[in-house]
Amino acid sequence: MEVINTVGRRKASVARVYMSAGSGSITVNGKDYKHYFPQVNMQFNLEDPLNLVDAAKTYDIKVNVKGGGFKGQAEAIRLGISRALVKISEDNKPPLKAKKYLTRDARVVERKKFGKPKARKSFQFSKR
């Protein structure tokens, strides 16, 4: 099997995922994913697409991720892994789609408008 590469995005995070046949190691920016994401729920985000299609110990995954915070990065990686699994086999698509792992979450931070302190917040108004 050759290396399959995909991209996952979430908020300001961009994750490039490289998946190849192997023993099940996941490397994020040169570190093991358990050291890069010490929180258990973030680790679960990365493992869940693989566990869903019974491919946890089948592929080695190398990820380059930048931008955003830890949660956005974890969800960007999850989208990248899900897309790679669908590229490998079309049979993986229904369970991943049912869990909404193939949907790009397009919500991003709203821009600040001029004349306001934040995106929607206004300065205090005094009638008298």
Stockholm file with secondary structure:
# STOCKHOLM 1.0

chainA/1-128         MEVINTVGRRKASVARVYMSAGSGSITVNGKDYKHYFPQVNMQFNLEDPLNLVDAAKTYDIKVNVKGGGFKGQAEAIRLGISRALVKISEDNKPPLKAKKYLTRDARVVERKKFGKPKARKSFQFSKR
#=GR chainA/1-128 SS CCCEEEEEEETTEEEEEEEEESSCCEEETTEEHHHHCCSHHHHHHHHHHHHHTTCTTTEEEEEEEESSCHHHHHHHHHHHHHHHHHHHCGGGHHHHHHTTTTSCCCCCCCCCCTTSSSSSCCCCCCCC
#=GC SS_cons         CCCEEEEEEETTEEEEEEEEESSCCEEETTEEHHHHCCSHHHHHHHHHHHHHTTCTTTEEEEEEEESSCHHHHHHHHHHHHHHHHHHHCGGGHHHHHHTTTTSCCCCCCCCCCTTSSSSSCCCCCCCC
//
